[in-house]
Amino acid sequence: MAARGIDVARPLREPDLGRILLALGKHGVLRFPDQHLDLGALERFSEQCGEIGLAAAAVRKPTVRTQRTSGEP
């Protein structure tokens, strides 16, 4: 589900955070399109939602996988 109309780079008001957490509980995952966050802003937003686990806080380089079609080298 896409959550729109909220700037997650700023501290959240309690009612907004409550709505986000309810939607997360209902849908299991949320998208916040058109957000421009650096690592610090992402960490601050995440911490407002609860404790960050070590696996979630690890910064990983994205892996790009391509699939070859038959006949391609």
N, C-alpha and C positions, 0 to 999 in steps of 0.2 A: 504494500500500500504506500502511496506517495503522500507525504505530509507537506503541505504547502502553506505559505503565508506566515512562516516563522523564521527568524534569523537565529540559527543555532550557534552563531559565532558570539552572540551576546548572552549574558546570564539570563536564564529562563525565570519567568515569574512562576510562582507555585501552581496557579491554575493551569498554565501552559504545560508545565512538567507533568502534572497529574494527567492531563489529556494524552500526552505522549506516552506515558507509561501504561495507561489503559489501552491505547491503540496497539502498543507493542505486545501486551498480554493477549489481546484478541487476535492479532494477525501474525505474531511471531517474528516479524521483521518489518522495518519501516525504511522508506527511502526519503531523503531530504534533497530533492533536486535543486539545482542552481545555487548551491552553497559553495563558498570559496573559503576553505579553512586551511590554515597551516597546521602543523602537528600539534602545537600548543593549544590552539583553539579546539581541535578535535579532542584532545585529552580533557580540556575543561568541560566541554559538552558531555563527554562520556562519564566523567566523574559526577556530574549532576544526576545521572541516571542510576548510579550505584558504583560499587567498587569495581575497578578494572582488574581483570585477571591477567596474569603474566602472558598468556598466549595472545590475548586480545591487544595487549599493549606493545607487543613485539612489532617492529617495523620490518616488513619483508619487501624485497624487490618483486614486482609482479613477474609472473612467468607467462610467456606467450607461447602457446602451442598452436601449431598449424597442422592441418590434416591434408595429406596428399590424396589426390584422386588417382585412380588406376591409370597407369601409363606415364605418370610424371616421375622424374628421377628423384 
